[in-house]
Amino acid sequence: MSSKTRIFQFVLLTAFLPLLCSFAPQEARVNQKKIEREREKKQKQAVKDYQKAVKRHNDNQSKATKQSMKQTKKASKKTIPINR
């Protein structure tokens, strides 16, 4: 190869290198947002599953147990300070 060809290749490489490197951070941000959306979706699903499990548990209790749980819940609201 001639020296002119090598110089031309070097100039092209140095000209396009910043352009090629600029795509990587954008892709990383897109992937991070995608991961965060999936994490939020899983978190919401976990909360729904937990609430269903609590409801199912409460429905399986006897009438006396339900009344006892209701009294306990009322008493705990009075004694526990509100967290804001």
Secondary structure as UniProt FT lines:
FT   HELIX           3..59
FT   HELIX           63..79
//
